[in-house]
Amino acid sequence: MAAKRAGESEIDTLLRGRGLRRTMPRVAVLRFLKQNPRPLSHGEIAEALEPESLDRATVYRNLIDLSDAGIVVRRDLGDHVWRFELRRADDDTGHPHFVCSACGGITCLPDDAVKIIPPRKAPRALREKDVAVELRGICDACA
């Protein structure tokens, strides 16, 4: 019970810190994203939150609000599907992802899995590490 209250308190602080009201849909979306630390599509999140009586439009509106507030990151990992994940506390520029070429599964990689060393004349985005890094290959389950 105390752990659940601590998680709810953390969510409340996160919302208040970004100027957002605490609503049941926002809390449900954030709680779900905390429990699933990988990029998820709107459809995956909406389907999982159906038992909480949240429709697809409500989930999408809240994902966009949370994304606009900088709490959630919205990414297209090359397949033209927006995926959402909680922004890591220490993640100002994004972290690398592994995308399975066979099943499409996506895994977050540790920040030190890929090291970017830009040459002198590299574009500013690369120098400032304002880029999305994704590695593609076959995951262990598909290999």
PyMOL commands that place a pseudoatom at each C-alpha (Angstrom):
pseudoatom trace, name=CA, resn=MET, resi=1, chain=A, elem=C, hetatm=0, pos=[0.000, 0.000, 0.000]
pseudoatom trace, name=CA, resn=ALA, resi=2, chain=A, elem=C, hetatm=0, pos=[2.799, 2.422, 0.893]
pseudoatom trace, name=CA, resn=ALA, resi=3, chain=A, elem=C, hetatm=0, pos=[4.561, 1.722, -2.426]
pseudoatom trace, name=CA, resn=LYS, resi=4, chain=A, elem=C, hetatm=0, pos=[1.365, 2.507, -4.333]
pseudoatom trace, name=CA, resn=ARG, resi=5, chain=A, elem=C, hetatm=0, pos=[0.956, 5.785, -2.434]
pseudoatom trace, name=CA, resn=ALA, resi=6, chain=A, elem=C, hetatm=0, pos=[4.599, 6.657, -3.143]
pseudoatom trace, name=CA, resn=GLY, resi=7, chain=A, elem=C, hetatm=0, pos=[4.016, 6.011, -6.869]
pseudoatom trace, name=CA, resn=GLU, resi=8, chain=A, elem=C, hetatm=0, pos=[0.851, 8.120, -6.855]
pseudoatom trace, name=CA, resn=SER, resi=9, chain=A, elem=C, hetatm=0, pos=[2.677, 10.904, -5.010]
pseudoatom trace, name=CA, resn=GLU, resi=10, chain=A, elem=C, hetatm=0, pos=[5.442, 10.804, -7.623]
pseudoatom trace, name=CA, resn=ILE, resi=11, chain=A, elem=C, hetatm=0, pos=[2.842, 11.076, -10.395]
pseudoatom trace, name=CA, resn=ASP, resi=12, chain=A, elem=C, hetatm=0, pos=[1.140, 13.988, -8.615]
pseudoatom trace, name=CA, resn=THR, resi=13, chain=A, elem=C, hetatm=0, pos=[4.475, 15.797, -8.255]
pseudoatom trace, name=CA, resn=LEU, resi=14, chain=A, elem=C, hetatm=0, pos=[5.301, 15.171, -11.910]
pseudoatom trace, name=CA, resn=LEU, resi=15, chain=A, elem=C, hetatm=0, pos=[1.957, 16.581, -13.075]
pseudoatom trace, name=CA, resn=ARG, resi=16, chain=A, elem=C, hetatm=0, pos=[2.048, 19.599, -10.741]
pseudoatom trace, name=CA, resn=GLY, resi=17, chain=A, elem=C, hetatm=0, pos=[5.649, 20.342, -11.733]
pseudoatom trace, name=CA, resn=ARG, resi=18, chain=A, elem=C, hetatm=0, pos=[4.526, 20.684, -15.362]
pseudoatom trace, name=CA, resn=GLY, resi=19, chain=A, elem=C, hetatm=0, pos=[1.384, 22.683, -14.592]
pseudoatom trace, name=CA, resn=LEU, resi=20, chain=A, elem=C, hetatm=0, pos=[-1.072, 19.873, -15.330]
pseudoatom trace, name=CA, resn=ARG, resi=21, chain=A, elem=C, hetatm=0, pos=[-4.100, 18.946, -13.260]
pseudoatom trace, name=CA, resn=ARG, resi=22, chain=A, elem=C, hetatm=0, pos=[-4.317, 15.477, -11.777]
pseudoatom trace, name=CA, resn=THR, resi=23, chain=A, elem=C, hetatm=0, pos=[-7.061, 13.634, -13.632]
pseudoatom trace, name=CA, resn=MET, resi=24, chain=A, elem=C, hetatm=0, pos=[-7.955, 9.953, -13.580]
pseudoatom trace, name=CA, resn=PRO, resi=25, chain=A, elem=C, hetatm=0, pos=[-7.016, 9.421, -17.266]
pseudoatom trace, name=CA, resn=ARG, resi=26, chain=A, elem=C, hetatm=0, pos=[-3.631, 11.132, -16.863]
pseudoatom trace, name=CA, resn=VAL, resi=27, chain=A, elem=C, hetatm=0, pos=[-2.829, 9.107, -13.764]
pseudoatom trace, name=CA, resn=ALA, resi=28, chain=A, elem=C, hetatm=0, pos=[-3.904, 5.875, -15.494]
pseudoatom trace, name=CA, resn=VAL, resi=29, chain=A, elem=C, hetatm=0, pos=[-1.735, 6.618, -18.551]
pseudoatom trace, name=CA, resn=LEU, resi=30, chain=A, elem=C, hetatm=0, pos=[1.289, 7.562, -16.441]
pseudoatom trace, name=CA, resn=ARG, resi=31, chain=A, elem=C, hetatm=0, pos=[0.879, 4.549, -14.162]
pseudoatom trace, name=CA, resn=PHE, resi=32, chain=A, elem=C, hetatm=0, pos=[0.716, 2.259, -17.210]
pseudoatom trace, name=CA, resn=LEU, resi=33, chain=A, elem=C, hetatm=0, pos=[3.789, 3.847, -18.802]
pseudoatom trace, name=CA, resn=LYS, resi=34, chain=A, elem=C, hetatm=0, pos=[5.707, 3.486, -15.518]
pseudoatom trace, name=CA, resn=GLN, resi=35, chain=A, elem=C, hetatm=0, pos=[4.869, -0.219, -15.427]
pseudoatom trace, name=CA, resn=ASN, resi=36, chain=A, elem=C, hetatm=0, pos=[5.910, -0.713, -19.065]
pseudoatom trace, name=CA, resn=PRO, resi=37, chain=A, elem=C, hetatm=0, pos=[9.283, 0.972, -19.585]
pseudoatom trace, name=CA, resn=ARG, resi=38, chain=A, elem=C, hetatm=0, pos=[9.482, 0.657, -23.377]
pseudoatom trace, name=CA, resn=PRO, resi=39, chain=A, elem=C, hetatm=0, pos=[8.017, 2.687, -26.216]
pseudoatom trace, name=CA, resn=LEU, resi=40, chain=A, elem=C, hetatm=0, pos=[4.337, 1.767, -26.703]
pseudoatom trace, name=CA, resn=SER, resi=41, chain=A, elem=C, hetatm=0, pos=[1.916, 2.740, -29.442]
pseudoatom trace, name=CA, resn=HIS, resi=42, chain=A, elem=C, hetatm=0, pos=[-1.309, 4.586, -28.735]
pseudoatom trace, name=CA, resn=GLY, resi=43, chain=A, elem=C, hetatm=0, pos=[-3.212, 1.426, -29.669]
pseudoatom trace, name=CA, resn=GLU, resi=44, chain=A, elem=C, hetatm=0, pos=[-1.290, -0.720, -27.185]
pseudoatom trace, name=CA, resn=ILE, resi=45, chain=A, elem=C, hetatm=0, pos=[-1.887, 1.770, -24.381]
pseudoatom trace, name=CA, resn=ALA, resi=46, chain=A, elem=C, hetatm=0, pos=[-5.572, 2.299, -25.235]
pseudoatom trace, name=CA, resn=GLU, resi=47, chain=A, elem=C, hetatm=0, pos=[-6.207, -1.448, -25.381]
pseudoatom trace, name=CA, resn=ALA, resi=48, chain=A, elem=C, hetatm=0, pos=[-4.565, -1.976, -22.002]
pseudoatom trace, name=CA, resn=LEU, resi=49, chain=A, elem=C, hetatm=0, pos=[-6.589, 0.854, -20.420]
pseudoatom trace, name=CA, resn=GLU, resi=50, chain=A, elem=C, hetatm=0, pos=[-9.986, -0.252, -21.787]
pseudoatom trace, name=CA, resn=PRO, resi=51, chain=A, elem=C, hetatm=0, pos=[-10.820, -2.028, -18.492]
pseudoatom trace, name=CA, resn=GLU, resi=52, chain=A, elem=C, hetatm=0, pos=[-10.460, 1.357, -16.775]
pseudoatom trace, name=CA, resn=SER, resi=53, chain=A, elem=C, hetatm=0, pos=[-13.229, 2.724, -19.047]
pseudoatom trace, name=CA, resn=LEU, resi=54, chain=A, elem=C, hetatm=0, pos=[-10.871, 4.925, -21.052]
pseudoatom trace, name=CA, resn=ASP, resi=55, chain=A, elem=C, hetatm=0, pos=[-11.654, 5.259, -24.746]
pseudoatom trace, name=CA, resn=ARG, resi=56, chain=A, elem=C, hetatm=0, pos=[-9.027, 5.644, -27.463]
pseudoatom trace, name=CA, resn=ALA, resi=57, chain=A, elem=C, hetatm=0, pos=[-9.636, 9.379, -27.935]
pseudoatom trace, name=CA, resn=THR, resi=58, chain=A, elem=C, hetatm=0, pos=[-9.214, 10.115, -24.214]
pseudoatom trace, name=CA, resn=VAL, resi=59, chain=A, elem=C, hetatm=0, pos=[-5.996, 8.112, -24.085]
pseudoatom trace, name=CA, resn=TYR, resi=60, chain=A, elem=C, hetatm=0, pos=[-4.658, 9.884, -27.186]
pseudoatom trace, name=CA, resn=ARG, resi=61, chain=A, elem=C, hetatm=0, pos=[-5.534, 13.375, -25.888]
pseudoatom trace, name=CA, resn=ASN, resi=62, chain=A, elem=C, hetatm=0, pos=[-3.773, 12.635, -22.619]
pseudoatom trace, name=CA, resn=LEU, resi=63, chain=A, elem=C, hetatm=0, pos=[-0.704, 11.201, -24.351]
pseudoatom trace, name=CA, resn=ILE, resi=64, chain=A, elem=C, hetatm=0, pos=[-0.421, 14.379, -26.422]
pseudoatom trace, name=CA, resn=ASP, resi=65, chain=A, elem=C, hetatm=0, pos=[-0.916, 16.611, -23.348]
pseudoatom trace, name=CA, resn=LEU, resi=66, chain=A, elem=C, hetatm=0, pos=[1.750, 14.665, -21.443]
pseudoatom trace, name=CA, resn=SER, resi=67, chain=A, elem=C, hetatm=0, pos=[4.055, 14.796, -24.453]
pseudoatom trace, name=CA, resn=ASP, resi=68, chain=A, elem=C, hetatm=0, pos=[3.561, 18.559, -24.886]
pseudoatom trace, name=CA, resn=ALA, resi=69, chain=A, elem=C, hetatm=0, pos=[4.350, 19.001, -21.183]
pseudoatom trace, name=CA, resn=GLY, resi=70, chain=A, elem=C, hetatm=0, pos=[7.605, 17.061, -21.559]
pseudoatom trace, name=CA, resn=ILE, resi=71, chain=A, elem=C, hetatm=0, pos=[6.601, 14.204, -19.243]
pseudoatom trace, name=CA, resn=VAL, resi=72, chain=A, elem=C, hetatm=0, pos=[6.231, 11.687, -22.056]
pseudoatom trace, name=CA, resn=VAL, resi=73, chain=A, elem=C, hetatm=0, pos=[8.391, 11.347, -25.164]
pseudoatom trace, name=CA, resn=ARG, resi=74, chain=A, elem=C, hetatm=0, pos=[6.716, 10.692, -28.516]
pseudoatom trace, name=CA, resn=ARG, resi=75, chain=A, elem=C, hetatm=0, pos=[8.892, 8.911, -31.078]
pseudoatom trace, name=CA, resn=ASP, resi=76, chain=A, elem=C, hetatm=0, pos=[8.585, 7.428, -34.551]
pseudoatom trace, name=CA, resn=LEU, resi=77, chain=A, elem=C, hetatm=0, pos=[11.075, 4.573, -34.686]
pseudoatom trace, name=CA, resn=GLY, resi=78, chain=A, elem=C, hetatm=0, pos=[11.032, 4.308, -38.452]
pseudoatom trace, name=CA, resn=ASP, resi=79, chain=A, elem=C, hetatm=0, pos=[7.723, 2.533, -39.045]
pseudoatom trace, name=CA, resn=HIS, resi=80, chain=A, elem=C, hetatm=0, pos=[5.494, 5.646, -39.054]
pseudoatom trace, name=CA, resn=VAL, resi=81, chain=A, elem=C, hetatm=0, pos=[3.856, 4.668, -35.759]
pseudoatom trace, name=CA, resn=TRP, resi=82, chain=A, elem=C, hetatm=0, pos=[4.087, 7.111, -32.882]
pseudoatom trace, name=CA, resn=ARG, resi=83, chain=A, elem=C, hetatm=0, pos=[5.247, 5.417, -29.706]
pseudoatom trace, name=CA, resn=PHE, resi=84, chain=A, elem=C, hetatm=0, pos=[5.164, 6.923, -26.250]
pseudoatom trace, name=CA, resn=GLU, resi=85, chain=A, elem=C, hetatm=0, pos=[7.343, 6.407, -23.202]
pseudoatom trace, name=CA, resn=LEU, resi=86, chain=A, elem=C, hetatm=0, pos=[8.050, 8.239, -19.975]
pseudoatom trace, name=CA, resn=ARG, resi=87, chain=A, elem=C, hetatm=0, pos=[10.930, 10.676, -20.239]
pseudoatom trace, name=CA, resn=ARG, resi=88, chain=A, elem=C, hetatm=0, pos=[13.830, 9.458, -18.151]
pseudoatom trace, name=CA, resn=ALA, resi=89, chain=A, elem=C, hetatm=0, pos=[14.928, 11.901, -15.462]
pseudoatom trace, name=CA, resn=ASP, resi=90, chain=A, elem=C, hetatm=0, pos=[18.451, 12.056, -16.895]
pseudoatom trace, name=CA, resn=ASP, resi=91, chain=A, elem=C, hetatm=0, pos=[17.362, 11.879, -20.548]
pseudoatom trace, name=CA, resn=ASP, resi=92, chain=A, elem=C, hetatm=0, pos=[17.591, 15.314, -22.138]
pseudoatom trace, name=CA, resn=THR, resi=93, chain=A, elem=C, hetatm=0, pos=[18.498, 14.131, -25.619]
pseudoatom trace, name=CA, resn=GLY, resi=94, chain=A, elem=C, hetatm=0, pos=[16.899, 10.699, -25.882]
pseudoatom trace, name=CA, resn=HIS, resi=95, chain=A, elem=C, hetatm=0, pos=[18.292, 7.238, -25.401]
pseudoatom trace, name=CA, resn=PRO, resi=96, chain=A, elem=C, hetatm=0, pos=[18.995, 4.470, -27.912]
pseudoatom trace, name=CA, resn=HIS, resi=97, chain=A, elem=C, hetatm=0, pos=[16.493, 1.766, -28.857]
pseudoatom trace, name=CA, resn=PHE, resi=98, chain=A, elem=C, hetatm=0, pos=[16.852, -1.701, -30.370]
pseudoatom trace, name=CA, resn=VAL, resi=99, chain=A, elem=C, hetatm=0, pos=[14.228, -2.556, -32.997]
pseudoatom trace, name=CA, resn=CYS, resi=100, chain=A, elem=C, hetatm=0, pos=[13.820, -6.198, -34.038]
pseudoatom trace, name=CA, resn=SER, resi=101, chain=A, elem=C, hetatm=0, pos=[13.661, -6.506, -37.822]
pseudoatom trace, name=CA, resn=ALA, resi=102, chain=A, elem=C, hetatm=0, pos=[11.602, -9.704, -37.553]
pseudoatom trace, name=CA, resn=CYS, resi=103, chain=A, elem=C, hetatm=0, pos=[8.918, -9.081, -34.915]
pseudoatom trace, name=CA, resn=GLY, resi=104, chain=A, elem=C, hetatm=0, pos=[9.070, -5.282, -34.615]
pseudoatom trace, name=CA, resn=GLY, resi=105, chain=A, elem=C, hetatm=0, pos=[9.702, -5.464, -30.867]
pseudoatom trace, name=CA, resn=ILE, resi=106, chain=A, elem=C, hetatm=0, pos=[11.354, -2.417, -29.334]
pseudoatom trace, name=CA, resn=THR, resi=107, chain=A, elem=C, hetatm=0, pos=[13.684, -2.385, -26.367]
pseudoatom trace, name=CA, resn=CYS, resi=108, chain=A, elem=C, hetatm=0, pos=[15.209, 0.602, -24.597]
pseudoatom trace, name=CA, resn=LEU, resi=109, chain=A, elem=C, hetatm=0, pos=[18.983, 0.347, -24.428]
pseudoatom trace, name=CA, resn=PRO, resi=110, chain=A, elem=C, hetatm=0, pos=[21.161, 1.793, -21.692]
pseudoatom trace, name=CA, resn=ASP, resi=111, chain=A, elem=C, hetatm=0, pos=[22.580, 5.216, -22.501]
pseudoatom trace, name=CA, resn=ASP, resi=112, chain=A, elem=C, hetatm=0, pos=[26.112, 3.828, -22.685]
pseudoatom trace, name=CA, resn=ALA, resi=113, chain=A, elem=C, hetatm=0, pos=[25.174, 1.166, -25.288]
pseudoatom trace, name=CA, resn=VAL, resi=114, chain=A, elem=C, hetatm=0, pos=[25.955, 3.656, -28.061]
pseudoatom trace, name=CA, resn=LYS, resi=115, chain=A, elem=C, hetatm=0, pos=[28.588, 6.344, -27.908]
pseudoatom trace, name=CA, resn=ILE, resi=116, chain=A, elem=C, hetatm=0, pos=[28.365, 9.243, -30.346]
pseudoatom trace, name=CA, resn=ILE, resi=117, chain=A, elem=C, hetatm=0, pos=[31.671, 10.922, -31.132]
pseudoatom trace, name=CA, resn=PRO, resi=118, chain=A, elem=C, hetatm=0, pos=[30.906, 13.626, -33.688]
pseudoatom trace, name=CA, resn=PRO, resi=119, chain=A, elem=C, hetatm=0, pos=[33.689, 14.868, -35.958]
pseudoatom trace, name=CA, resn=ARG, resi=120, chain=A, elem=C, hetatm=0, pos=[34.470, 18.589, -36.018]
pseudoatom trace, name=CA, resn=LYS, resi=121, chain=A, elem=C, hetatm=0, pos=[32.297, 19.409, -39.020]
pseudoatom trace, name=CA, resn=ALA, resi=122, chain=A, elem=C, hetatm=0, pos=[29.316, 17.310, -37.943]
pseudoatom trace, name=CA, resn=PRO, resi=123, chain=A, elem=C, hetatm=0, pos=[25.876, 18.928, -37.983]
pseudoatom trace, name=CA, resn=ARG, resi=124, chain=A, elem=C, hetatm=0, pos=[24.988, 20.815, -34.798]
pseudoatom trace, name=CA, resn=ALA, resi=125, chain=A, elem=C, hetatm=0, pos=[22.247, 18.280, -33.940]
pseudoatom trace, name=CA, resn=LEU, resi=126, chain=A, elem=C, hetatm=0, pos=[24.842, 15.519, -33.858]
pseudoatom trace, name=CA, resn=ARG, resi=127, chain=A, elem=C, hetatm=0, pos=[27.287, 17.603, -31.813]
pseudoatom trace, name=CA, resn=GLU, resi=128, chain=A, elem=C, hetatm=0, pos=[24.539, 18.447, -29.318]
pseudoatom trace, name=CA, resn=LYS, resi=129, chain=A, elem=C, hetatm=0, pos=[23.299, 14.838, -29.334]
pseudoatom trace, name=CA, resn=ASP, resi=130, chain=A, elem=C, hetatm=0, pos=[19.848, 15.973, -30.427]
pseudoatom trace, name=CA, resn=VAL, resi=131, chain=A, elem=C, hetatm=0, pos=[19.351, 12.839, -32.513]
pseudoatom trace, name=CA, resn=ALA, resi=132, chain=A, elem=C, hetatm=0, pos=[17.398, 9.594, -32.254]
pseudoatom trace, name=CA, resn=VAL, resi=133, chain=A, elem=C, hetatm=0, pos=[19.551, 6.472, -32.184]
pseudoatom trace, name=CA, resn=GLU, resi=134, chain=A, elem=C, hetatm=0, pos=[18.044, 3.131, -33.063]
pseudoatom trace, name=CA, resn=LEU, resi=135, chain=A, elem=C, hetatm=0, pos=[19.787, -0.128, -33.754]
pseudoatom trace, name=CA, resn=ARG, resi=136, chain=A, elem=C, hetatm=0, pos=[18.097, -2.752, -35.902]
pseudoatom trace, name=CA, resn=GLY, resi=137, chain=A, elem=C, hetatm=0, pos=[18.684, -6.454, -35.877]
pseudoatom trace, name=CA, resn=ILE, resi=138, chain=A, elem=C, hetatm=0, pos=[17.121, -9.719, -34.787]
pseudoatom trace, name=CA, resn=CYS, resi=139, chain=A, elem=C, hetatm=0, pos=[16.115, -9.993, -31.116]
pseudoatom trace, name=CA, resn=ASP, resi=140, chain=A, elem=C, hetatm=0, pos=[16.982, -13.031, -29.002]
pseudoatom trace, name=CA, resn=ALA, resi=141, chain=A, elem=C, hetatm=0, pos=[13.421, -14.380, -29.178]
pseudoatom trace, name=CA, resn=CYS, resi=142, chain=A, elem=C, hetatm=0, pos=[13.433, -14.352, -33.006]
pseudoatom trace, name=CA, resn=ALA, resi=143, chain=A, elem=C, hetatm=0, pos=[17.016, -15.559, -33.471]
for i in range(1, 143): cmd.bond("trace and resi %d" % i, "trace and resi %d" % (i + 1))
show_as sticks, trace
zoom trace
